[in-house]
């Protein structure tokens, strides 16, 4: 039987796309392998949101070139870099056999069985479809108990630093019925935890009924039997009271909100075209905590945006210090093609960018025990998913989306939600003891 291997870079939406391709290939008679040495087809799912993942694509394809020469393995590139560069992927790496942009990945099984190479599918019209993938691609693949469902693709915000609208297209929402059907398939496969995905989920609108994202959450939560429901990513400008109330009113909506701030300075937010102020953002944080006092908050930040002064960066530090996030994701600014910011002077030296990034991450690390100290001694629910990497314990995610190691758990707990008393706060995870007699 022919085997395929997928390596995925980037966001959870890329993971979702890889999973859909994997299901399609499996149904077409292919077998998945985690070892590229065994593969007849290697697929690299790419990200171009920042420069570093883009550069990784060609070093990654180069690593697989010996397999191409030795055993004729086919190499496909899919995802945002494929859409950004199109035929240039082949020009830069002529040993690549297929290039598939977002919206064209459903052609991969057909291309893999064909004999026309290089196969290039990057038509932007494909992104206008509500349903990128066929119904037959639905189902869990990589993880048995947690999975994702894309509810919309594309973005209309045009933040000045972001390439997403140029490679993922404009916003297109799926119908509520299609989302519910897909979640039901996952639940039927044993999935307990589902994350609804979109570049900006809270701008979702059902194309048939016009109902909003809060209504979609209510429908999915009540009609699918899913045990745990989450969503990412929200844009602060669209986060309002109705969505905040959902954390109070929907029992299986987990208390976790990812709301990217990107900067703590109003001038920089204006230059980024974020369309809110720091004051607006703080109001959103207060709103979330009003309806869910124990909510876990996370955010994204960019440091070293063109023209950002040290004082403006310090405003970001103040915001992180004030909000008290459970986690943050921070990155140095990098120029992306097509964007408005690419026409600005990238005038913050790289050394200064790294210094600011390290300062921000050091601040967050210093606050972790303070913020997560509220879990110490508490009993929380953890969906047990696998063995810990270093062995000796099992691990899973809490309601607050924190990886938790369970020191006295048993193999029979995998796939179940167990009560765990937290005994230790680690830098990136929690540790606790399973409550007996559950």
C-alpha positions in Angstrom: 0.0 0.0 0.0 1.3 3.5 -0.9 2.1 5.7 2.1 2.0 9.4 2.7 3.7 11.7 5.2 2.5 15.3 6.2 4.6 17.9 7.9 2.6 20.9 9.1 3.8 24.4 9.9 1.7 27.3 11.2 -1.7 27.7 12.8 -4.4 25.3 13.8 -6.2 26.1 10.6 -3.2 24.5 8.8 -3.5 21.5 11.1 -7.2 21.2 10.2 -6.4 21.4 6.5 -3.7 18.7 6.9 -6.2 16.5 8.7 -8.8 16.9 5.9 -6.2 15.9 3.3 -5.1 13.0 5.4 -8.7 11.7 5.6 -9.1 12.0 1.8 -5.9 10.2 1.1 -6.8 7.4 3.5 -10.2 7.0 1.8 -8.4 6.9 -1.5 -6.4 3.9 -0.4 -3.2 5.5 1.0 -1.7 4.7 4.4 -0.3 7.4 6.8 3.2 7.1 8.1 5.0 9.2 10.6 8.4 8.3 9.0 9.1 10.2 5.8 11.6 7.4 4.9 8.7 5.1 4.3 6.6 7.6 2.3 5.8 7.5 -1.4 4.2 11.0 -1.0 5.5 13.8 1.2 3.2 16.8 1.8 4.5 20.0 3.4 1.7 22.3 4.7 3.2 25.8 4.8 2.7 29.1 6.7 3.6 32.6 5.4 2.3 34.7 8.3 5.9 35.4 9.3 9.2 35.2 7.4 10.8 32.4 9.4 8.2 29.7 8.6 8.4 30.6 4.9 12.2 30.1 4.9 11.7 26.8 6.6 9.7 25.5 3.6 12.7 25.3 1.3 15.1 23.9 3.8 12.4 21.3 4.6 11.9 20.4 0.9 15.6 20.2 0.5 15.9 17.6 3.3 13.6 15.4 1.4 15.4 15.7 -1.9 17.6 12.6 -1.2 14.4 10.6 -0.9 13.2 12.1 -4.2 16.5 11.0 -5.9 16.7 7.6 -4.2 13.2 6.2 -4.4 11.2 8.7 -6.5 9.1 10.0 -3.6 6.7 12.8 -4.7 6.9 16.1 -2.8 3.8 18.4 -2.6 3.7 21.9 -1.0 0.3 23.2 0.2 -0.9 26.1 2.3 -0.2 29.8 2.4 3.3 29.8 0.9 2.0 27.8 -2.1 -0.6 30.6 -2.6 1.9 33.4 -2.1 4.6 32.1 -4.4 2.6 29.9 -6.8 4.9 28.8 -9.7 7.8 30.4 -7.9 7.8 27.4 -5.6 8.8 25.2 -8.6 11.4 27.8 -9.7 13.0 27.8 -6.3 12.7 24.1 -5.8 12.3 22.3 -9.2 12.1 18.9 -7.5 8.7 19.8 -6.0 5.9 17.9 -7.8 2.8 19.8 -6.7 1.8 23.2 -5.4 -1.7 23.6 -3.8 -3.0 26.9 -2.4 -5.7 27.2 0.3 -8.9 26.2 -1.4 -7.3 23.8 -3.8 -6.1 21.1 -1.3 -9.1 18.9 -2.3 -7.2 18.2 -5.5 -4.3 16.5 -3.8 -5.6 12.9 -3.9 -6.4 13.1 -7.6 -3.0 14.7 -8.3 -1.2 12.0 -6.3 -2.7 9.3 -8.5 -2.0 11.2 -11.7 1.1 11.5 -13.9 1.1 15.2 -14.7 3.8 17.0 -12.8 4.4 19.6 -11.7 0.8 20.0 -10.7 -0.1 23.6 -9.8 -3.4 24.5 -8.2 -3.6 28.1 -6.8 -6.7 29.6 -8.4 -8.0 32.3 -6.0 -11.5 31.5 -7.2 -11.4 28.3 -5.1 -11.4 30.4 -2.0 -14.9 31.7 -2.8 -16.5 28.4 -2.0 -18.2 27.8 1.3 -17.1 24.2 1.4 -13.4 23.7 0.5 -13.4 20.1 1.4 -15.9 17.3 0.5 -18.1 15.8 3.2 -16.1 12.6 2.9 -13.1 14.3 4.4 -14.8 14.9 7.8 -13.5 13.1 10.8 -10.7 13.0 13.3 -7.3 11.8 12.2 -4.2 13.0 14.1 -5.7 13.2 17.6 -8.4 10.8 18.8 -10.0 13.0 21.5 -9.6 16.6 20.4 -10.0 18.2 17.0 -10.8 21.4 15.1 -13.6 22.5 12.7 -13.1 25.5 10.4 -16.3 27.6 10.5 -15.1 30.3 8.0 -12.0 31.0 6.0 -10.4 34.3 4.8 -10.3 37.7 6.4 -11.6 41.2 5.7 -9.7 43.1 8.3 -6.5 43.9 6.4 -4.3 44.6 9.4 -1.4 46.4 7.9 1.2 43.7 8.8 -0.9 40.6 7.8 -0.6 38.6 4.6 -3.7 36.4 5.4 -6.3 38.2 3.2 -3.9 37.9 0.3 -3.3 34.2 0.6 -6.6 33.0 2.3 -8.9 35.4 0.5 -12.0 37.3 1.8 -14.2 36.0 4.6 -16.5 33.1 3.6 -18.6 31.5 6.3 -20.0 27.9 6.3 -23.6 27.2 7.1 -24.5 26.3 10.7 -25.9 23.0 9.4 -22.5 22.0 7.8 -20.6 22.9 11.0 -23.0 20.9 13.2 -22.8 17.9 10.8 -19.0 18.0 11.0 -18.9 18.2 14.8 -21.4 15.3 15.0 -19.1 13.2 12.9 -16.2 14.0 15.3 -18.3 13.2 18.3 -19.3 9.9 16.6 -15.6 9.2 16.2 -15.0 9.7 20.0 -13.8 13.3 20.0 -14.6 15.1 23.2 -13.0 18.5 22.7 -13.6 20.6 19.5 -12.2 24.0 18.7 -14.1 26.2 16.1 -11.6 27.9 13.8 -11.5 31.1 11.7 -9.2 34.0 11.0 -11.9 36.0 12.9 -14.5 33.7 14.3 -16.7 36.5 15.8 -17.4 38.0 12.4 -19.1 34.7 11.4 -22.4 35.0 9.7 -24.5 32.0 8.5 -24.8 32.5 4.7 -28.4 31.2 4.7 -29.9 32.7 7.9 -27.5 35.6 8.8 -27.2 34.3 12.4 -24.1 35.3 14.2 -21.2 33.5 16.0 -22.9 33.4 19.4 -25.9 31.7 17.8 -23.6 29.2 16.2 -21.9 28.4 19.5 -25.4 27.8 21.1 -26.4 25.5 18.3 -23.2 23.5 18.2 -23.1 23.2 22.0 -26.7 22.0 22.3 -27.1 19.8 19.1 -23.9 17.8 18.7 -23.3 16.1 22.1 -19.8 17.6 22.3 -18.3 17.5 25.8 -16.0 20.5 25.4 -16.2 23.5 23.0 -13.6 26.2 22.3 -13.0 28.8 19.6 -10.1 30.8 18.1 -9.3 33.5 16.9 -11.4 36.5 17.9 -10.8 40.1 16.9 -11.2 42.6 19.7 -13.2 45.0 17.6 -15.9 42.4 17.1 -15.9 41.0 20.7 -19.1 42.1 22.5 -21.4 41.4 25.3 -23.4 38.7 23.6 -20.3 36.6 23.0 -19.0 37.3 26.5 -22.3 36.1 27.9 -21.9 32.8 26.1 -19.2 31.8 28.6 -21.7 32.1 31.3 -24.7 30.6 29.5 -23.2 27.7 27.6 -22.1 25.0 30.0 -19.8 23.1 27.6 -18.1 26.3 26.4 -14.7 26.2 28.0 -13.5 29.2 30.0 -10.7 30.2 27.6 -10.5 33.3 25.4 -7.7 34.1 22.9 -8.0 37.8 22.1 -5.0 39.2 20.3 -4.0 42.7 21.3 -0.8 42.9 19.1 0.3 46.2 20.9 -0.4 48.2 24.0 0.1 51.6 22.3 -2.7 53.4 20.5 -0.6 55.0 17.8 0.9 51.6 16.9 -2.6 50.0 16.9 -3.7 52.7 14.5 -0.7 52.0 12.2 -1.5 48.3 12.4 -5.1 49.1 11.3 -6.5 47.2 14.3 -9.5 49.5 14.7 -9.6 49.6 18.5 -7.7 51.4 21.3 -6.0 50.1 24.4 -8.9 51.4 26.4 -11.4 49.5 24.1 -9.4 46.4 24.5 -9.3 46.6 28.3 -13.1 47.0 28.3 -13.3 43.7 26.4 -11.2 42.0 29.0 -13.4 43.4 31.8 -16.5 42.2 29.9 -15.1 38.7 29.6 -14.3 38.5 33.3 -17.7 40.0 34.2 -19.5 37.0 32.8 -16.7 34.4 33.5 -14.6 35.6 36.4 -12.3 32.5 36.2 -11.7 32.8 32.4 -8.2 32.1 31.1 -7.0 34.8 28.7 -4.3 34.6 26.1 -3.1 37.1 23.5 -0.7 37.7 20.5 1.8 40.5 20.4 4.1 41.9 17.7 7.2 43.8 18.8 9.4 46.1 16.7 6.6 47.2 14.3 7.9 49.9 11.9 8.3 53.2 13.9 7.7 51.7 17.3 9.7 53.6 19.9 11.0 52.1 23.1 8.4 54.0 25.0 5.6 52.7 22.8 6.9 49.2 23.4 6.9 49.8 27.2 3.1 50.5 26.8 2.8 46.9 25.6 4.7 45.8 28.7 2.2 47.8 30.8 -0.8 46.1 29.1 0.6 42.6 29.7 1.3 43.5 33.3 -2.2 44.8 33.8 -4.3 42.1 32.1 -2.5 39.1 33.7 -2.7 36.6 30.8 -2.5 32.9 31.4 -0.3 32.8 28.2 0.9 35.0 25.4 2.4 34.4 22.0 4.9 37.1 21.0 6.9 37.6 17.8 9.3 40.0 16.2 7.8 42.0 13.4 8.8 40.7 10.0 7.9 42.3 6.6 5.3 40.4 4.6 4.7 41.0 0.9 1.5 42.7 -0.3 0.8 44.3 3.1 0.5 48.0 3.8 3.3 47.8 6.3 5.7 46.4 3.7 5.8 50.0 2.3 6.8 51.3 5.7 10.5 51.6 6.8 11.4 48.6 8.9 13.5 50.8 11.1 13.7 48.9 14.4 17.1 47.1 14.4 16.9 43.3 14.7 18.9 43.3 17.9 16.5 45.8 19.5 13.5 43.6 18.3 15.0 40.6 20.1 15.7 42.6 23.2 12.1 43.8 23.3 10.8 40.3 22.6 12.9 38.8 25.5 11.8 41.6 27.8 8.1 40.8 27.1 8.6 37.1 27.5 10.5 37.5 30.7 7.7 39.7 32.1 5.1 37.0 31.1 7.2 34.3 32.8 7.5 36.4 35.9 3.7 36.6 36.1 2.8 33.0 35.4 2.9 31.8 39.0 0.9 34.8 40.1 -1.7 34.3 37.4 -1.9 30.5 37.5 -1.6 30.5 41.3 -5.4 30.5 41.4 -5.3 26.9 40.2 -3.1 25.7 43.1 -5.0 23.4 45.4 -8.1 23.4 43.2 -9.7 20.4 41.6 -10.2 20.8 37.9 -11.4 18.6 35.0 -8.7 17.3 32.7 -9.4 15.5 29.4 -6.6 12.8 29.5 -5.1 12.4 26.0 -1.7 10.7 26.1 1.4 9.8 28.0 3.7 12.7 29.0 6.7 13.0 26.8 9.1 12.1 29.6 6.9 9.2 30.7 5.7 8.3 34.2 2.5 10.3 34.0 -0.4 10.9 31.7 -1.3 14.3 30.4 -4.2 16.3 29.0 -5.8 19.7 28.9 -7.8 21.5 31.5 -10.9 23.5 31.0 -8.7 26.5 30.8 -6.6 25.0 28.0 -3.5 24.3 30.1 -1.5 21.1 29.7 -1.8 19.2 32.9 0.4 16.2 34.0 -1.4 13.7 36.3 1.0 11.9 38.5 -1.3 8.9 39.5 -3.4 8.5 36.4 -3.8 5.1 34.7 -3.9 4.1 31.0 -7.6 3.5 31.4 -8.1 7.2 32.0 -7.1 8.1 28.4 -10.1 9.5 26.6 -11.8 10.4 29.8 -12.2 13.6 31.8 -10.9 13.1 35.3 -10.9 15.3 38.4 -7.3 16.5 39.2 -6.2 18.4 42.3 -3.4 20.8 41.2 -0.3 20.5 43.4 2.3 22.4 41.3 2.5 25.3 38.9 5.2 24.7 36.3 6.5 27.2 33.7 4.3 26.0 30.9 2.1 23.3 32.5 0.3 22.3 35.6 0.8 19.1 37.7 -1.7 17.4 39.9 -3.1 14.3 41.5 -6.1 12.4 40.2 -9.0 12.4 42.7 -9.8 8.8 43.5 -13.3 7.2 43.6 -14.6 9.3 40.7 
